[in-house]
Amino acid sequence: MGKLSLVDMETLKRNLRSAPEERLEALISSVREAEKLGLLPEPEDRKKKEERINCSILGKLSKS
């Protein structure tokens, strides 16, 4: 994800001054909004991740 904008920073500061319940609600709402906008990375399948890491390790070992 990219850098936080000034508006995002101000929102975070404002939320820090809120009550814990309000902060949680704001956080959940922000995450839902980010999901709607497609800003969150897709969860990576565990098997695919293991294969990718193994291939990377094997590639590095074969170069040495």
N, CA, C, O and CB atoms as a CASP TS submission, in Angstrom:
PFRMAT TS
TARGET T0000
AUTHOR 0000-0000-0000
METHOD Language model
MODEL 1
PARENT N/A
ATOM      1  N   MET     1       0.842  -1.179   0.000  1.00  0.00           N
ATOM      2  CA  MET     1       0.000   0.000   0.000  1.00  0.00           C
ATOM      3  C   MET     1       0.883   1.237   0.000  1.00  0.00           C
ATOM      4  O   MET     1       2.064   1.183   0.342  1.00  0.00           O
ATOM      5  CB  MET     1      -0.955   0.001   1.213  1.00  0.00           C
ATOM      6  N   GLY     2       0.278   2.353  -0.393  1.00  0.00           N
ATOM      7  CA  GLY     2       1.028   3.593  -0.493  1.00  0.00           C
ATOM      8  C   GLY     2       1.167   4.303   0.838  1.00  0.00           C
ATOM      9  O   GLY     2       0.754   3.810   1.887  1.00  0.00           O
ATOM     10  N   LYS     3       1.769   5.491   0.753  1.00  0.00           N
ATOM     11  CA  LYS     3       1.957   6.319   1.940  1.00  0.00           C
ATOM     12  C   LYS     3       0.613   6.855   2.415  1.00  0.00           C
ATOM     13  O   LYS     3      -0.314   7.039   1.627  1.00  0.00           O
ATOM     14  CB  LYS     3       2.931   7.480   1.651  1.00  0.00           C
ATOM     15  N   LEU     4       0.527   7.101   3.715  1.00  0.00           N
ATOM     16  CA  LEU     4      -0.682   7.693   4.270  1.00  0.00           C
ATOM     17  C   LEU     4      -0.739   9.163   3.893  1.00  0.00           C
ATOM     18  O   LEU     4       0.268   9.870   3.945  1.00  0.00           O
ATOM     19  CB  LEU     4      -0.733   7.517   5.805  1.00  0.00           C
ATOM     20  N   SER     5      -1.916   9.610   3.518  1.00  0.00           N
ATOM     21  CA  SER     5      -2.075  11.025   3.192  1.00  0.00           C
ATOM     22  C   SER     5      -2.244  11.821   4.481  1.00  0.00           C
ATOM     23  O   SER     5      -2.403  11.252   5.561  1.00  0.00           O
ATOM     24  CB  SER     5      -3.287  11.247   2.245  1.00  0.00           C
ATOM     25  N   LEU     6      -2.206  13.135   4.351  1.00  0.00           N
ATOM     26  CA  LEU     6      -2.384  14.010   5.510  1.00  0.00           C
ATOM     27  C   LEU     6      -3.753  13.784   6.138  1.00  0.00           C
ATOM     28  O   LEU     6      -3.894  13.816   7.361  1.00  0.00           O
ATOM     29  CB  LEU     6      -2.218  15.490   5.105  1.00  0.00           C
ATOM     30  N   VAL     7      -4.761  13.554   5.301  1.00  0.00           N
ATOM     31  CA  VAL     7      -6.118  13.302   5.810  1.00  0.00           C
ATOM     32  C   VAL     7      -6.131  12.018   6.626  1.00  0.00           C
ATOM     33  O   VAL     7      -6.735  11.969   7.698  1.00  0.00           O
ATOM     34  CB  VAL     7      -7.142  13.211   4.644  1.00  0.00           C
ATOM     35  N   ASP     8      -5.465  10.969   6.122  1.00  0.00           N
ATOM     36  CA  ASP     8      -5.403   9.709   6.856  1.00  0.00           C
ATOM     37  C   ASP     8      -4.715   9.896   8.202  1.00  0.00           C
ATOM     38  O   ASP     8      -5.163   9.353   9.212  1.00  0.00           O
ATOM     39  CB  ASP     8      -4.672   8.647   6.033  1.00  0.00           C
ATOM     40  N   MET     9      -3.629  10.663   8.217  1.00  0.00           N
ATOM     41  CA  MET     9      -2.903  10.904   9.462  1.00  0.00           C
ATOM     42  C   MET     9      -3.776  11.658  10.459  1.00  0.00           C
ATOM     43  O   MET     9      -3.779  11.341  11.649  1.00  0.00           O
ATOM     44  CB  MET     9      -1.612  11.690   9.188  1.00  0.00           C
ATOM     45  N   GLU    10      -4.515  12.652   9.977  1.00  0.00           N
ATOM     46  CA  GLU    10      -5.406  13.408  10.864  1.00  0.00           C
ATOM     47  C   GLU    10      -6.500  12.503  11.416  1.00  0.00           C
ATOM     48  O   GLU    10      -6.867  12.612  12.586  1.00  0.00           O
ATOM     49  CB  GLU    10      -6.032  14.605  10.117  1.00  0.00           C
ATOM     50  N   THR    11      -7.020  11.613  10.582  1.00  0.00           N
ATOM     51  CA  THR    11      -8.052  10.675  11.029  1.00  0.00           C
ATOM     52  C   THR    11      -7.489   9.765  12.111  1.00  0.00           C
ATOM     53  O   THR    11      -8.148   9.516  13.120  1.00  0.00           O
ATOM     54  CB  THR    11      -8.588   9.836   9.843  1.00  0.00           C
ATOM     55  N   LEU    12      -6.276   9.268  11.905  1.00  0.00           N
ATOM     56  CA  LEU    12      -5.650   8.412  12.913  1.00  0.00           C
ATOM     57  C   LEU    12      -5.456   9.160  14.228  1.00  0.00           C
ATOM     58  O   LEU    12      -5.729   8.615  15.298  1.00  0.00           O
ATOM     59  CB  LEU    12      -4.303   7.886  12.404  1.00  0.00           C
ATOM     60  N   LYS    13      -4.989  10.399  14.157  1.00  0.00           N
ATOM     61  CA  LYS    13      -4.791  11.195  15.377  1.00  0.00           C
ATOM     62  C   LYS    13      -6.117  11.423  16.102  1.00  0.00           C
ATOM     63  O   LYS    13      -6.191  11.328  17.327  1.00  0.00           O
ATOM     64  CB  LYS    13      -4.134  12.549  15.037  1.00  0.00           C
ATOM     65  N   ARG    14      -7.161  11.726  15.330  1.00  0.00           N
ATOM     66  CA  ARG    14      -8.477  11.959  15.924  1.00  0.00           C
ATOM     67  C   ARG    14      -8.984  10.676  16.588  1.00  0.00           C
ATOM     68  O   ARG    14      -9.556  10.722  17.677  1.00  0.00           O
ATOM     69  CB  ARG    14      -9.485  12.452  14.851  1.00  0.00           C
ATOM     70  N   ASN    15      -8.776   9.544  15.936  1.00  0.00           N
ATOM     71  CA  ASN    15      -9.229   8.277  16.498  1.00  0.00           C
ATOM     72  C   ASN    15      -8.490   7.918  17.777  1.00  0.00           C
ATOM     73  O   ASN    15      -9.056   7.273  18.659  1.00  0.00           O
ATOM     74  CB  ASN    15      -9.058   7.171  15.485  1.00  0.00           C
ATOM     75  N   LEU    16      -7.233   8.330  17.887  1.00  0.00           N
ATOM     76  CA  LEU    16      -6.476   8.043  19.101  1.00  0.00           C
ATOM     77  C   LEU    16      -7.039   8.788  20.303  1.00  0.00           C
ATOM     78  O   LEU    16      -6.866   8.357  21.443  1.00  0.00           O
ATOM     79  CB  LEU    16      -5.015   8.406  18.906  1.00  0.00           C
ATOM     80  N   ARG    17      -7.711   9.903  20.047  1.00  0.00           N
ATOM     81  CA  ARG    17      -8.305  10.672  21.146  1.00  0.00           C
ATOM     82  C   ARG    17      -9.677  10.137  21.526  1.00  0.00           C
ATOM     83  O   ARG    17     -10.238  10.553  22.540  1.00  0.00           O
ATOM     84  CB  ARG    17      -8.414  12.146  20.764  1.00  0.00           C
ATOM     85  N   SER    18     -10.229   9.225  20.734  1.00  0.00           N
ATOM     86  CA  SER    18     -11.571   8.691  20.978  1.00  0.00           C
ATOM     87  C   SER    18     -11.535   7.597  22.041  1.00  0.00           C
ATOM     88  O   SER    18     -10.471   7.145  22.464  1.00  0.00           O
ATOM     89  CB  SER    18     -12.178   8.141  19.675  1.00  0.00           C
ATOM     90  N   ALA    19     -12.742   7.185  22.461  1.00  0.00           N
ATOM     91  CA  ALA    19     -12.871   6.070  23.398  1.00  0.00           C
ATOM     92  C   ALA    19     -12.507   4.773  22.673  1.00  0.00           C
ATOM     93  O   ALA    19     -12.611   4.707  21.449  1.00  0.00           O
ATOM     94  CB  ALA    19     -14.320   5.995  23.989  1.00  0.00           C
ATOM     95  N   PRO    20     -12.087   3.747  23.405  1.00  0.00           N
ATOM     96  CA  PRO    20     -11.692   2.482  22.763  1.00  0.00           C
ATOM     97  C   PRO    20     -12.769   1.895  21.844  1.00  0.00           C
ATOM     98  O   PRO    20     -12.454   1.394  20.764  1.00  0.00           O
ATOM     99  CB  PRO    20     -11.344   1.466  23.825  1.00  0.00           C
ATOM    100  N   GLU    21     -14.031   1.954  22.265  1.00  0.00           N
ATOM    101  CA  GLU    21     -15.112   1.396  21.439  1.00  0.00           C
ATOM    102  C   GLU    21     -15.236   2.168  20.127  1.00  0.00           C
ATOM    103  O   GLU    21     -15.459   1.583  19.067  1.00  0.00           O
ATOM    104  CB  GLU    21     -16.457   1.429  22.206  1.00  0.00           C
ATOM    105  N   GLU    22     -15.088   3.493  20.216  1.00  0.00           N
ATOM    106  CA  GLU    22     -15.179   4.320  19.008  1.00  0.00           C
ATOM    107  C   GLU    22     -13.999   4.049  18.079  1.00  0.00           C
ATOM    108  O   GLU    22     -14.157   4.022  16.858  1.00  0.00           O
ATOM    109  CB  GLU    22     -15.230   5.815  19.379  1.00  0.00           C
ATOM    110  N   ARG    23     -12.816   3.850  18.661  1.00  0.00           N
ATOM    111  CA  ARG    23     -11.634   3.547  17.839  1.00  0.00           C
ATOM    112  C   ARG    23     -11.815   2.230  17.103  1.00  0.00           C
ATOM    113  O   ARG    23     -11.470   2.115  15.927  1.00  0.00           O
ATOM    114  CB  ARG    23     -10.362   3.493  18.710  1.00  0.00           C
ATOM    115  N   LEU    24     -12.361   1.234  17.803  1.00  0.00           N
ATOM    116  CA  LEU    24     -12.582  -0.069  17.182  1.00  0.00           C
ATOM    117  C   LEU    24     -13.579   0.048  16.037  1.00  0.00           C
ATOM    118  O   LEU    24     -13.358  -0.505  14.959  1.00  0.00           O
ATOM    119  CB  LEU    24     -13.080  -1.085  18.221  1.00  0.00           C
ATOM    120  N   GLU    25     -14.669   0.762  16.266  1.00  0.00           N
ATOM    121  CA  GLU    25     -15.669   0.961  15.213  1.00  0.00           C
ATOM    122  C   GLU    25     -15.053   1.682  14.013  1.00  0.00           C
ATOM    123  O   GLU    25     -15.314   1.315  12.867  1.00  0.00           O
ATOM    124  CB  GLU    25     -16.872   1.762  15.756  1.00  0.00           C
ATOM    125  N   ALA    26     -14.244   2.696  14.273  1.00  0.00           N
ATOM    126  CA  ALA    26     -13.607   3.447  13.189  1.00  0.00           C
ATOM    127  C   ALA    26     -12.626   2.559  12.423  1.00  0.00           C
ATOM    128  O   ALA    26     -12.550   2.626  11.196  1.00  0.00           O
ATOM    129  CB  ALA    26     -12.879   4.688  13.748  1.00  0.00           C
ATOM    130  N   LEU    27     -11.882   1.734  13.143  1.00  0.00           N
ATOM    131  CA  LEU    27     -10.927   0.831  12.501  1.00  0.00           C
ATOM    132  C   LEU    27     -11.645  -0.186  11.615  1.00  0.00           C
ATOM    133  O   LEU    27     -11.243  -0.416  10.474  1.00  0.00           O
ATOM    134  CB  LEU    27     -10.081   0.105  13.560  1.00  0.00           C
ATOM    135  N   ILE    28     -12.700  -0.787  12.141  1.00  0.00           N
ATOM    136  CA  ILE    28     -13.470  -1.764  11.366  1.00  0.00           C
ATOM    137  C   ILE    28     -14.061  -1.105  10.136  1.00  0.00           C
ATOM    138  O   ILE    28     -14.034  -1.681   9.048  1.00  0.00           O
ATOM    139  CB  ILE    28     -14.586  -2.390  12.223  1.00  0.00           C
ATOM    140  N   SER    29     -14.590   0.081  10.295  1.00  0.00           N
ATOM    141  CA  SER    29     -15.170   0.796   9.161  1.00  0.00           C
ATOM    142  C   SER    29     -14.105   1.124   8.120  1.00  0.00           C
ATOM    143  O   SER    29     -14.367   1.032   6.921  1.00  0.00           O
ATOM    144  CB  SER    29     -15.859   2.080   9.634  1.00  0.00           C
ATOM    145  N   SER    30     -12.910   1.505   8.562  1.00  0.00           N
ATOM    146  CA  SER    30     -11.815   1.808   7.637  1.00  0.00           C
ATOM    147  C   SER    30     -11.379   0.565   6.869  1.00  0.00           C
ATOM    148  O   SER    30     -11.116   0.634   5.668  1.00  0.00           O
ATOM    149  CB  SER    30     -10.624   2.398   8.397  1.00  0.00           C
ATOM    150  N   VAL    31     -11.303  -0.561   7.555  1.00  0.00           N
ATOM    151  CA  VAL    31     -10.912  -1.811   6.896  1.00  0.00           C
ATOM    152  C   VAL    31     -11.963  -2.214   5.869  1.00  0.00           C
ATOM    153  O   VAL    31     -11.621  -2.636   4.764  1.00  0.00           O
ATOM    154  CB  VAL    31     -10.716  -2.941   7.934  1.00  0.00           C
ATOM    155  N   ARG    32     -13.224  -2.087   6.222  1.00  0.00           N
ATOM    156  CA  ARG    32     -14.297  -2.425   5.266  1.00  0.00           C
ATOM    157  C   ARG    32     -14.236  -1.523   4.039  1.00  0.00           C
ATOM    158  O   ARG    32     -14.431  -1.983   2.914  1.00  0.00           O
ATOM    159  CB  ARG    32     -15.683  -2.304   5.938  1.00  0.00           C
ATOM    160  N   GLU    33     -13.967  -0.243   4.257  1.00  0.00           N
ATOM    161  CA  GLU    33     -13.865   0.699   3.140  1.00  0.00           C
ATOM    162  C   GLU    33     -12.676   0.343   2.250  1.00  0.00           C
ATOM    163  O   GLU    33     -12.774   0.391   1.024  1.00  0.00           O
ATOM    164  CB  GLU    33     -13.729   2.148   3.661  1.00  0.00           C
ATOM    165  N   ALA    34     -11.561  -0.013   2.872  1.00  0.00           N
ATOM    166  CA  ALA    34     -10.377  -0.409   2.100  1.00  0.00           C
ATOM    167  C   ALA    34     -10.659  -1.671   1.291  1.00  0.00           C
ATOM    168  O   ALA    34     -10.196  -1.800   0.158  1.00  0.00           O
ATOM    169  CB  ALA    34      -9.171  -0.636   3.035  1.00  0.00           C
ATOM    170  N   GLU    35     -11.418  -2.605   1.872  1.00  0.00           N
ATOM    171  CA  GLU    35     -11.799  -3.822   1.141  1.00  0.00           C
ATOM    172  C   GLU    35     -12.640  -3.474  -0.076  1.00  0.00           C
ATOM    173  O   GLU    35     -12.419  -4.006  -1.164  1.00  0.00           O
ATOM    174  CB  GLU    35     -12.572  -4.789   2.058  1.00  0.00           C
ATOM    175  N   LYS    36     -13.608  -2.576   0.110  1.00  0.00           N
ATOM    176  CA  LYS    36     -14.483  -2.168  -0.998  1.00  0.00           C
ATOM    177  C   LYS    36     -13.684  -1.539  -2.132  1.00  0.00           C
ATOM    178  O   LYS    36     -13.975  -1.761  -3.307  1.00  0.00           O
ATOM    179  CB  LYS    36     -15.548  -1.182  -0.505  1.00  0.00           C
ATOM    180  N   LEU    37     -12.668  -0.747  -1.768  1.00  0.00           N
ATOM    181  CA  LEU    37     -11.862  -0.052  -2.771  1.00  0.00           C
ATOM    182  C   LEU    37     -10.766  -0.939  -3.363  1.00  0.00           C
ATOM    183  O   LEU    37     -10.051  -0.526  -4.277  1.00  0.00           O
ATOM    184  CB  LEU    37     -11.239   1.183  -2.160  1.00  0.00           C
ATOM    185  N   GLY    38     -10.640  -2.155  -2.838  1.00  0.00           N
ATOM    186  CA  GLY    38      -9.624  -3.075  -3.345  1.00  0.00           C
ATOM    187  C   GLY    38      -8.210  -2.711  -2.933  1.00  0.00           C
ATOM    188  O   GLY    38      -7.258  -3.032  -3.645  1.00  0.00           O
ATOM    189  N   LEU    39      -8.056  -2.046  -1.798  1.00  0.00           N
ATOM    190  CA  LEU    39      -6.734  -1.606  -1.344  1.00  0.00           C
ATOM    191  C   LEU    39      -5.996  -2.652  -0.513  1.00  0.00           C
ATOM    192  O   LEU    39      -4.789  -2.540  -0.295  1.00  0.00           O
ATOM    193  CB  LEU    39      -6.873  -0.345  -0.539  1.00  0.00           C
ATOM    194  N   LEU    40      -6.722  -3.670  -0.049  1.00  0.00           N
ATOM    195  CA  LEU    40      -6.080  -4.701   0.764  1.00  0.00           C
ATOM    196  C   LEU    40      -5.549  -5.810  -0.136  1.00  0.00           C
ATOM    197  O   LEU    40      -6.193  -6.165  -1.123  1.00  0.00           O
ATOM    198  CB  LEU    40      -7.067  -5.275   1.809  1.00  0.00           C
ATOM    199  N   PRO    41      -4.385  -6.359   0.192  1.00  0.00           N
ATOM    200  CA  PRO    41      -3.854  -7.456  -0.625  1.00  0.00           C
ATOM    201  C   PRO    41      -4.710  -8.705  -0.463  1.00  0.00           C
ATOM    202  O   PRO    41      -5.302  -8.940   0.590  1.00  0.00           O
ATOM    203  CB  PRO    41      -2.390  -7.760  -0.243  1.00  0.00           C
ATOM    204  N   GLU    42      -4.763  -9.494  -1.518  1.00  0.00           N
ATOM    205  CA  GLU    42      -5.502 -10.752  -1.452  1.00  0.00           C
ATOM    206  C   GLU    42      -4.746 -11.713  -0.532  1.00  0.00           C
ATOM    207  O   GLU    42      -3.516 -11.752  -0.547  1.00  0.00           O
ATOM    208  CB  GLU    42      -5.692 -11.373  -2.880  1.00  0.00           C
ATOM    209  N   PRO    43      -5.487 -12.492   0.272  1.00  0.00           N
ATOM    210  CA  PRO    43      -4.794 -13.471   1.106  1.00  0.00           C
ATOM    211  C   PRO    43      -4.111 -14.506   0.211  1.00  0.00           C
ATOM    212  O   PRO    43      -4.692 -14.970  -0.770  1.00  0.00           O
ATOM    213  CB  PRO    43      -5.783 -14.161   2.093  1.00  0.00           C
ATOM    214  N   GLU    44      -2.885 -14.858   0.557  1.00  0.00           N
ATOM    215  CA  GLU    44      -2.120 -15.788  -0.264  1.00  0.00           C
ATOM    216  C   GLU    44      -2.373 -17.212   0.214  1.00  0.00           C
ATOM    217  O   GLU    44      -2.327 -17.498   1.410  1.00  0.00           O
ATOM    218  CB  GLU    44      -0.608 -15.455  -0.216  1.00  0.00           C
ATOM    219  N   ASP    45      -2.638 -18.092  -0.731  1.00  0.00           N
ATOM    220  CA  ASP    45      -2.836 -19.497  -0.424  1.00  0.00           C
ATOM    221  C   ASP    45      -1.548 -20.051   0.196  1.00  0.00           C
ATOM    222  O   ASP    45      -0.456 -19.806  -0.317  1.00  0.00           O
ATOM    223  CB  ASP    45      -3.237 -20.297  -1.705  1.00  0.00           C
ATOM    224  N   ARG    46      -1.675 -20.791   1.288  1.00  0.00           N
ATOM    225  CA  ARG    46      -0.508 -21.286   2.016  1.00  0.00           C
ATOM    226  C   ARG    46       0.374 -22.185   1.148  1.00  0.00           C
ATOM    227  O   ARG    46       1.599 -22.065   1.159  1.00  0.00           O
ATOM    228  CB  ARG    46      -0.953 -22.045   3.256  1.00  0.00           C
ATOM    229  N   LYS    47      -0.258 -23.080   0.404  1.00  0.00           N
ATOM    230  CA  LYS    47       0.506 -23.995  -0.460  1.00  0.00           C
ATOM    231  C   LYS    47       1.287 -23.215  -1.518  1.00  0.00           C
ATOM    232  O   LYS    47       2.462 -23.491  -1.762  1.00  0.00           O
ATOM    233  CB  LYS    47      -0.438 -25.014  -1.143  1.00  0.00           C
ATOM    234  N   LYS    48       0.626 -22.243  -2.142  1.00  0.00           N
ATOM    235  CA  LYS    48       1.290 -21.440  -3.168  1.00  0.00           C
ATOM    236  C   LYS    48       2.457 -20.661  -2.569  1.00  0.00           C
ATOM    237  O   LYS    48       3.514 -20.529  -3.187  1.00  0.00           O
ATOM    238  CB  LYS    48       0.290 -20.475  -3.830  1.00  0.00           C
ATOM    239  N   LYS    49       2.250 -20.146  -1.353  1.00  0.00           N
ATOM    240  CA  LYS    49       3.310 -19.389  -0.695  1.00  0.00           C
ATOM    241  C   LYS    49       4.509 -20.292  -0.408  1.00  0.00           C
ATOM    242  O   LYS    49       5.655 -19.901  -0.633  1.00  0.00           O
ATOM    243  CB  LYS    49       2.790 -18.752   0.611  1.00  0.00           C
ATOM    244  N   GLU    50       4.241 -21.508   0.094  1.00  0.00           N
ATOM    245  CA  GLU    50       5.320 -22.450   0.370  1.00  0.00           C
ATOM    246  C   GLU    50       6.078 -22.789  -0.912  1.00  0.00           C
ATOM    247  O   GLU    50       7.308 -22.835  -0.913  1.00  0.00           O
ATOM    248  CB  GLU    50       4.765 -23.729   1.017  1.00  0.00           C
ATOM    249  N   GLU    51       5.344 -23.029  -2.006  1.00  0.00           N
ATOM    250  CA  GLU    51       5.978 -23.348  -3.286  1.00  0.00           C
ATOM    251  C   GLU    51       6.853 -22.184  -3.759  1.00  0.00           C
ATOM    252  O   GLU    51       7.971 -22.386  -4.233  1.00  0.00           O
ATOM    253  CB  GLU    51       4.909 -23.680  -4.351  1.00  0.00           C
ATOM    254  N   ARG    52       6.332 -20.974  -3.623  1.00  0.00           N
ATOM    255  CA  ARG    52       7.076 -19.790  -4.053  1.00  0.00           C
ATOM    256  C   ARG    52       8.369 -19.647  -3.254  1.00  0.00           C
ATOM    257  O   ARG    52       9.425 -19.366  -3.820  1.00  0.00           O
ATOM    258  CB  ARG    52       6.211 -18.523  -3.899  1.00  0.00           C
ATOM    259  N   ILE    53       8.286 -19.840  -1.944  1.00  0.00           N
ATOM    260  CA  ILE    53       9.467 -19.728  -1.082  1.00  0.00           C
ATOM    261  C   ILE    53      10.470 -20.832  -1.408  1.00  0.00           C
ATOM    262  O   ILE    53      11.671 -20.579  -1.498  1.00  0.00           O
ATOM    263  CB  ILE    53       9.063 -19.794   0.410  1.00  0.00           C
ATOM    264  N   ASN    54       9.970 -22.068  -1.586  1.00  0.00           N
ATOM    265  CA  ASN    54      10.865 -23.186  -1.919  1.00  0.00           C
ATOM    266  C   ASN    54      11.573 -22.950  -3.244  1.00  0.00           C
ATOM    267  O   ASN    54      12.773 -23.199  -3.359  1.00  0.00           O
ATOM    268  CB  ASN    54      10.082 -24.503  -1.975  1.00  0.00           C
ATOM    269  N   CYS    55      10.846 -22.474  -4.241  1.00  0.00           N
ATOM    270  CA  CYS    55      11.458 -22.188  -5.548  1.00  0.00           C
ATOM    271  C   CYS    55      12.522 -21.103  -5.414  1.00  0.00           C
ATOM    272  O   CYS    55      13.577 -21.175  -6.044  1.00  0.00           O
ATOM    273  CB  CYS    55      10.383 -21.755  -6.572  1.00  0.00           C
ATOM    274  N   SER    56      12.238 -20.111  -4.598  1.00  0.00           N
ATOM    275  CA  SER    56      13.194 -19.024  -4.380  1.00  0.00           C
ATOM    276  C   SER    56      14.467 -19.555  -3.724  1.00  0.00           C
ATOM    277  O   SER    56      15.575 -19.196  -4.123  1.00  0.00           O
ATOM    278  CB  SER    56      12.566 -17.916  -3.509  1.00  0.00           C
ATOM    279  N   ILE    57      14.303 -20.403  -2.726  1.00  0.00           N
ATOM    280  CA  ILE    57      15.459 -20.978  -2.027  1.00  0.00           C
ATOM    281  C   ILE    57      16.262 -21.858  -2.981  1.00  0.00           C
ATOM    282  O   ILE    57      17.489 -21.771  -3.036  1.00  0.00           O
ATOM    283  CB  ILE    57      15.003 -21.799  -0.791  1.00  0.00           C
ATOM    284  N   LEU    58      15.552 -22.716  -3.739  1.00  0.00           N
ATOM    285  CA  LEU    58      16.245 -23.598  -4.686  1.00  0.00           C
ATOM    286  C   LEU    58      16.986 -22.788  -5.748  1.00  0.00           C
ATOM    287  O   LEU    58      18.097 -23.142  -6.143  1.00  0.00           O
ATOM    288  CB  LEU    58      15.246 -24.557  -5.357  1.00  0.00           C
ATOM    289  N   GLY    59      16.372 -21.710  -6.204  1.00  0.00           N
ATOM    290  CA  GLY    59      17.017 -20.853  -7.195  1.00  0.00           C
ATOM    291  C   GLY    59      18.288 -20.224  -6.656  1.00  0.00           C
ATOM    292  O   GLY    59      19.295 -20.142  -7.359  1.00  0.00           O
ATOM    293  N   LYS    60      18.239 -19.779  -5.406  1.00  0.00           N
ATOM    294  CA  LYS    60      19.422 -19.165  -4.793  1.00  0.00           C
ATOM    295  C   LYS    60      20.513 -20.199  -4.550  1.00  0.00           C
ATOM    296  O   LYS    60      21.699 -19.905  -4.702  1.00  0.00           O
ATOM    297  CB  LYS    60      19.048 -18.479  -3.474  1.00  0.00           C
ATOM    298  N   LEU    61      20.108 -21.420  -4.168  1.00  0.00           N
ATOM    299  CA  LEU    61      21.095 -22.472  -3.926  1.00  0.00           C
ATOM    300  C   LEU    61      21.772 -22.907  -5.224  1.00  0.00           C
ATOM    301  O   LEU    61      22.966 -23.205  -5.238  1.00  0.00           O
ATOM    302  CB  LEU    61      20.433 -23.676  -3.252  1.00  0.00           C
ATOM    303  N   SER    62      21.007 -22.942  -6.308  1.00  0.00           N
ATOM    304  CA  SER    62      21.581 -23.389  -7.579  1.00  0.00           C
ATOM    305  C   SER    62      22.555 -22.356  -8.152  1.00  0.00           C
ATOM    306  O   SER    62      23.440 -22.708  -8.931  1.00  0.00           O
ATOM    307  CB  SER    62      20.465 -23.671  -8.590  1.00  0.00           C
ATOM    308  N   LYS    63      22.398 -21.091  -7.774  1.00  0.00           N
ATOM    309  CA  LYS    63      23.290 -20.035  -8.262  1.00  0.00           C
ATOM    310  C   LYS    63      24.621 -20.036  -7.521  1.00  0.00           C
ATOM    311  O   LYS    63      25.627 -19.553  -8.042  1.00  0.00           O
ATOM    312  CB  LYS    63      22.621 -18.672  -8.120  1.00  0.00           C
ATOM    313  N   SER    64      24.626 -20.589  -6.280  1.00  0.00           N
ATOM    314  CA  SER    64      25.879 -20.553  -5.514  1.00  0.00           C
ATOM    315  C   SER    64      26.787 -21.713  -5.811  1.00  0.00           C
ATOM    316  O   SER    64      27.872 -21.809  -5.239  1.00  0.00           O
ATOM    317  CB  SER    64      25.589 -20.527  -4.053  1.00  0.00           C
TER
END
